[in-house]
Amino acid sequence: MLKILVGVGLGFFLFTNPEARQITADLLRSTANAIAPEQDGKTFQDRVKDAVVEKVKEGD
């Protein structure tokens, strides 16, 4: 019940406050840009895999 009340309160706050809506929209957009594939065709999974491989090679 508490989760529902918090969700309703947060929804009301975001619905009535333009600055909070803008901040939320900016945060969601930056997250979407981070997950979206790059222009060179690499997917998020490929970028994570490359980063892990680099980190493992640095540890050797």
CYANA upper distance limits for C-alpha pairs under 8 A (distance plus 0.5 A):
  1 MET  CA      5 LEU  CA      6.90
  2 LEU  CA      6 VAL  CA      6.66
  3 LYS  CA      7 GLY  CA      6.55
  4 ILE  CA      8 VAL  CA      6.62
  5 LEU  CA      9 GLY  CA      6.55
  6 VAL  CA     10 LEU  CA      6.51
  7 GLY  CA     11 GLY  CA      6.48
  8 VAL  CA     12 PHE  CA      6.56
  9 GLY  CA     13 PHE  CA      6.64
 10 LEU  CA     14 LEU  CA      6.65
 11 GLY  CA     15 PHE  CA      6.48
 12 PHE  CA     16 THR  CA      6.62
 13 PHE  CA     17 ASN  CA      6.42
 13 PHE  CA     20 ALA  CA      8.18
 14 LEU  CA     18 PRO  CA      7.81
 14 LEU  CA     20 ALA  CA      6.09
 14 LEU  CA     21 ARG  CA      5.92
 15 PHE  CA     21 ARG  CA      7.53
 17 ASN  CA     21 ARG  CA      6.85
 18 PRO  CA     22 GLN  CA      6.66
 19 GLU  CA     23 ILE  CA      6.67
 20 ALA  CA     24 THR  CA      6.57
 21 ARG  CA     25 ALA  CA      6.54
 22 GLN  CA     26 ASP  CA      6.58
 23 ILE  CA     27 LEU  CA      6.63
 24 THR  CA     28 LEU  CA      6.64
 25 ALA  CA     29 ARG  CA      6.56
 26 ASP  CA     30 SER  CA      6.64
 27 LEU  CA     31 THR  CA      6.71
 28 LEU  CA     32 ALA  CA      6.62
 29 ARG  CA     33 ASN  CA      6.63
 30 SER  CA     34 ALA  CA      6.72
 31 THR  CA     35 ILE  CA      6.84
 32 ALA  CA     36 ALA  CA      6.42
 35 ILE  CA     44 PHE  CA      6.18
 36 ALA  CA     43 THR  CA      7.62
 36 ALA  CA     44 PHE  CA      7.17
 37 PRO  CA     41 GLY  CA      6.73
 37 PRO  CA     42 LYS  CA      6.14
 37 PRO  CA     43 THR  CA      5.02
 37 PRO  CA     44 PHE  CA      6.44
 38 GLU  CA     42 LYS  CA      6.17
 38 GLU  CA     43 THR  CA      7.28
 42 LYS  CA     46 ASP  CA      6.28
 42 LYS  CA     47 ARG  CA      7.04
 43 THR  CA     47 ARG  CA      6.86
 44 PHE  CA     48 VAL  CA      6.72
 45 GLN  CA     49 LYS  CA      6.59
 46 ASP  CA     50 ASP  CA      6.60
 47 ARG  CA     51 ALA  CA      6.70
 48 VAL  CA     52 VAL  CA      6.68
 49 LYS  CA     53 VAL  CA      6.66
 50 ASP  CA     54 GLU  CA      6.64
 51 ALA  CA     55 LYS  CA      6.68
 52 VAL  CA     56 VAL  CA      6.67
 53 VAL  CA     57 LYS  CA      6.66
 54 GLU  CA     58 GLU  CA      6.68
 55 LYS  CA     59 GLY  CA      6.91
 56 VAL  CA     60 ASP  CA      7.27
